[in-house]
Amino acid sequence: MARKDRVPRGYIPILIGHGEEREKILVHMEHLKQPYFLELLDLAVQEFGYEQQGILHIPCTTKVFQSIIGIIRKPKS
């Protein structure tokens, strides 16, 4: 694997978007257990089923995904 393609430890690559408008984003594994992120995973299952090959693809816009990640990252008061 080329050095630029390496994923940092603790992160997973996720493909976000629909059709030709896709973006590869690295997400920390801690986010995977958050309720909002679990909803995104359910959306991916509804769209693609459990048999996705290769990189995980979540069918939502980058803007929606970044908003959800922002909510997850926000410290709880």
N, CA and C atoms as a LAMMPS dump frame, in Angstrom:
ITEM: TIMESTEP
0
ITEM: NUMBER OF ATOMS
231
ITEM: BOX BOUNDS ff ff ff
-5.0000000000000000e+02 5.0000000000000000e+02
-5.0000000000000000e+02 5.0000000000000000e+02
-5.0000000000000000e+02 5.0000000000000000e+02
ITEM: ATOMS id mol type element x y z
1 1 1 N 0.847 -1.176 0
2 1 2 C 0 0 0
3 1 3 C 0.891 1.238 0
4 2 1 N 0.598 2.19 -0.873
5 2 2 C 1.385 3.41 -0.946
6 2 3 C 1.215 4.224 0.327
7 3 1 N 2.237 4.955 0.689
8 3 2 C 2.233 5.732 1.933
9 3 3 C 1.047 6.691 1.996
10 4 1 N 0.694 7.36 0.891
11 4 2 C -0.404 8.32 0.901
12 4 3 C -1.764 7.646 1.08
13 5 1 N -1.847 6.351 0.798
14 5 2 C -3.107 5.624 0.919
15 5 3 C -3.295 4.989 2.285
16 6 1 N -2.32 5.079 3.151
17 6 2 C -2.436 4.466 4.476
18 6 3 C -3.439 5.207 5.332
19 7 1 N -4.201 4.426 6.058
20 7 2 C -5.194 4.989 6.969
21 7 3 C -4.57 5.006 8.359
22 8 1 N -4.61 6.148 9.044
23 8 2 C -4.027 6.21 10.388
24 8 3 C -4.705 5.22 11.336
25 9 1 N -3.95 4.721 12.276
26 9 2 C -4.48 3.785 13.267
27 9 3 C -5.662 4.435 13.992
28 10 1 N -6.743 3.65 14.143
29 10 2 C -7.924 4.132 14.849
30 10 3 C -8.96 4.776 13.944
31 11 1 N -8.682 4.858 12.65
32 11 2 C -9.606 5.471 11.699
33 11 3 C -10.031 4.453 10.646
34 12 1 N -11.204 4.686 10.047
35 12 2 C -11.646 3.868 8.923
36 12 3 C -12.053 4.797 7.782
37 13 1 N -11.792 4.382 6.548
38 13 2 C -12.227 5.199 5.413
39 13 3 C -13.703 4.926 5.121
40 14 1 N -14.434 5.97 4.806
41 14 2 C -15.849 5.856 4.465
42 14 3 C -16.09 6.693 3.224
43 15 1 N -16.867 6.158 2.311
44 15 2 C -17.238 6.87 1.101
45 15 3 C -18.611 7.49 1.331
46 16 1 N -18.708 8.797 1.183
47 16 2 C -19.937 9.537 1.438
48 16 3 C -20.462 10.076 0.119
49 17 1 N -21.78 9.994 -0.095
50 17 2 C -22.376 10.642 -1.261
51 17 3 C -23.247 9.724 -2.081
52 18 1 N -23.773 10.319 -3.16
53 18 2 C -24.653 9.631 -4.112
54 18 3 C -24.065 9.761 -5.511
55 19 1 N -24.254 8.737 -6.324
56 19 2 C -23.841 8.811 -7.726
57 19 3 C -22.388 9.186 -7.896
58 20 1 N -22.158 10.184 -8.754
59 20 2 C -20.795 10.628 -9.048
60 20 3 C -20.23 11.55 -7.97
61 21 1 N -21.088 12.118 -7.146
62 21 2 C -20.634 13.049 -6.117
63 21 3 C -20.333 12.289 -4.831
64 22 1 N -19.126 11.753 -4.762
65 22 2 C -18.687 10.976 -3.602
66 22 3 C -17.398 11.562 -3.054
67 23 1 N -17.233 11.399 -1.76
68 23 2 C -16.024 11.881 -1.102
69 23 3 C -15.567 10.836 -0.093
70 24 1 N -14.264 10.577 -0.077
71 24 2 C -13.694 9.64 0.886
72 24 3 C -13.304 10.416 2.134
73 25 1 N -13.805 9.967 3.286
74 25 2 C -13.57 10.628 4.553
75 25 3 C -13.032 9.605 5.552
76 26 1 N -12.092 10.024 6.383
77 26 2 C -11.591 9.161 7.45
78 26 3 C -12.352 9.486 8.731
79 27 1 N -12.852 8.449 9.383
80 27 2 C -13.654 8.609 10.594
81 27 3 C -13.015 7.811 11.718
82 28 1 N -12.907 8.428 12.879
83 28 2 C -12.352 7.72 14.033
84 28 3 C -13.307 6.611 14.456
85 29 1 N -12.75 5.463 14.805
86 29 2 C -13.563 4.296 15.151
87 29 3 C -14.472 4.542 16.346
88 30 1 N -14.121 5.461 17.234
89 30 2 C -14.97 5.782 18.381
90 30 3 C -16.339 6.296 17.951
91 31 1 N -16.384 6.945 16.78
92 31 2 C -17.655 7.492 16.298
93 31 3 C -18.645 6.402 15.891
94 32 1 N -18.149 5.231 15.573
95 32 2 C -19.012 4.162 15.07
96 32 3 C -20.07 3.709 16.067
97 33 1 N -19.815 3.894 17.348
98 33 2 C -20.757 3.419 18.356
99 33 3 C -21.764 4.492 18.785
100 34 1 N -21.657 5.677 18.22
101 34 2 C -22.568 6.765 18.573
102 34 3 C -23.932 6.565 17.903
103 35 1 N -25.024 6.88 18.597
104 35 2 C -26.373 6.662 18.035
105 35 3 C -26.595 7.328 16.676
106 36 1 N -26.102 8.553 16.491
107 36 2 C -26.289 9.228 15.202
108 36 3 C -25.566 8.481 14.088
109 37 1 N -24.384 7.979 14.385
110 37 2 C -23.629 7.258 13.371
111 37 3 C -24.289 5.911 13.077
112 38 1 N -24.845 5.293 14.098
113 38 2 C -25.553 4.029 13.886
114 38 3 C -26.733 4.218 12.935
115 39 1 N -27.38 5.381 12.991
116 39 2 C -28.463 5.69 12.058
117 39 3 C -27.936 5.758 10.626
118 40 1 N -26.751 6.34 10.458
119 40 2 C -26.14 6.376 9.123
120 40 3 C -25.827 4.974 8.622
121 41 1 N -25.36 4.118 9.514
122 41 2 C -25.081 2.735 9.121
123 41 3 C -26.37 2.014 8.729
124 42 1 N -27.453 2.282 9.441
125 42 2 C -28.752 1.703 9.063
126 42 3 C -29.18 2.185 7.68
127 43 1 N -28.935 3.446 7.39
128 43 2 C -29.248 3.994 6.072
129 43 3 C -28.457 3.266 4.985
130 44 1 N -27.185 2.991 5.259
131 44 2 C -26.339 2.267 4.306
132 44 3 C -26.86 0.848 4.089
133 45 1 N -27.323 0.209 5.15
134 45 2 C -27.868 -1.153 5.026
135 45 3 C -29.13 -1.136 4.178
136 46 1 N -29.991 -0.154 4.4
137 46 2 C -31.225 -0.052 3.621
138 46 3 C -30.933 0.14 2.138
139 47 1 N -29.896 0.908 1.839
140 47 2 C -29.55 1.21 0.443
141 47 3 C -28.768 0.087 -0.23
142 48 1 N -27.793 -0.503 0.487
143 48 2 C -26.859 -1.446 -0.133
144 48 3 C -26.91 -2.855 0.436
145 49 1 N -27.594 -3.049 1.563
146 49 2 C -27.608 -4.356 2.203
147 49 3 C -26.33 -4.578 3.005
148 50 1 N -26.177 -5.794 3.487
149 50 2 C -25.02 -6.127 4.323
150 50 3 C -23.833 -6.629 3.52
151 51 1 N -23.956 -6.703 2.215
152 51 2 C -22.921 -7.31 1.384
153 51 3 C -22.037 -6.297 0.667
154 52 1 N -21.816 -5.126 1.25
155 52 2 C -20.953 -4.138 0.613
156 52 3 C -19.537 -4.695 0.486
157 53 1 N -18.944 -4.472 -0.66
158 53 2 C -17.562 -4.89 -0.898
159 53 3 C -16.659 -3.665 -0.817
160 54 1 N -15.495 -3.816 -0.213
161 54 2 C -14.523 -2.722 -0.169
162 54 3 C -14.889 -1.679 0.867
163 55 1 N -14.642 -0.435 0.522
164 55 2 C -14.844 0.682 1.444
165 55 3 C -16.334 0.849 1.777
166 56 1 N -16.62 1.17 3.027
167 56 2 C -17.987 1.393 3.481
168 56 3 C -18.539 2.638 2.796
169 57 1 N -19.735 2.523 2.228
170 57 2 C -20.368 3.627 1.52
171 57 3 C -21.632 4.024 2.265
172 58 1 N -21.745 5.307 2.609
173 58 2 C -22.934 5.831 3.281
174 58 3 C -23.605 6.821 2.333
175 59 1 N -24.863 6.554 1.981
176 59 2 C -25.555 7.381 0.981
177 59 3 C -26.185 8.64 1.578
178 60 1 N -25.374 9.609 1.929
179 60 2 C -25.886 10.906 2.375
180 60 3 C -24.949 11.972 1.843
181 61 1 N -25.374 13.215 1.889
182 61 2 C -24.515 14.285 1.395
183 61 3 C -23.364 14.526 2.372
184 62 1 N -22.303 15.096 1.856
185 62 2 C -21.15 15.425 2.696
186 62 3 C -21.561 16.418 3.779
187 63 1 N -22.419 17.358 3.432
188 63 2 C -22.869 18.371 4.39
189 63 3 C -23.601 17.717 5.566
190 64 1 N -24.508 16.79 5.276
191 64 2 C -25.236 16.084 6.34
192 64 3 C -24.263 15.272 7.182
193 65 1 N -23.347 14.57 6.539
194 65 2 C -22.388 13.746 7.268
195 65 3 C -21.523 14.602 8.192
196 66 1 N -21.023 15.721 7.691
197 66 2 C -20.179 16.597 8.508
198 66 3 C -20.976 17.175 9.686
199 67 1 N -22.254 17.457 9.478
200 67 2 C -23.098 17.941 10.578
201 67 3 C -23.224 16.893 11.672
202 68 1 N -23.414 15.655 11.273
203 68 2 C -23.543 14.565 12.245
204 68 3 C -22.232 14.359 12.996
205 69 1 N -21.121 14.394 12.289
206 69 2 C -19.819 14.251 12.953
207 69 3 C -19.611 15.415 13.919
208 70 1 N -20.036 16.614 13.544
209 70 2 C -19.931 17.77 14.432
210 70 3 C -20.727 17.577 15.716
211 71 1 N -21.914 17.003 15.597
212 71 2 C -22.738 16.719 16.778
213 71 3 C -22.046 15.695 17.666
214 72 1 N -21.483 14.679 17.061
215 72 2 C -20.816 13.62 17.825
216 72 3 C -19.596 14.186 18.556
217 73 1 N -18.844 15.053 17.905
218 73 2 C -17.628 15.619 18.491
219 73 3 C -17.895 16.649 19.569
220 74 1 N -19.08 17.247 19.55
221 74 2 C -19.396 18.325 20.503
222 74 3 C -19.354 17.766 21.918
223 75 1 N -18.596 18.404 22.803
224 75 2 C -18.531 17.909 24.182
225 75 3 C -19.894 18.014 24.869
226 76 1 N -20.194 17.004 25.67
227 76 2 C -21.457 16.996 26.403
228 76 3 C -21.334 17.903 27.618
229 77 1 N -22.347 18.729 27.825
230 77 2 C -22.33 19.661 28.965
231 77 3 C -23.128 19.122 30.102
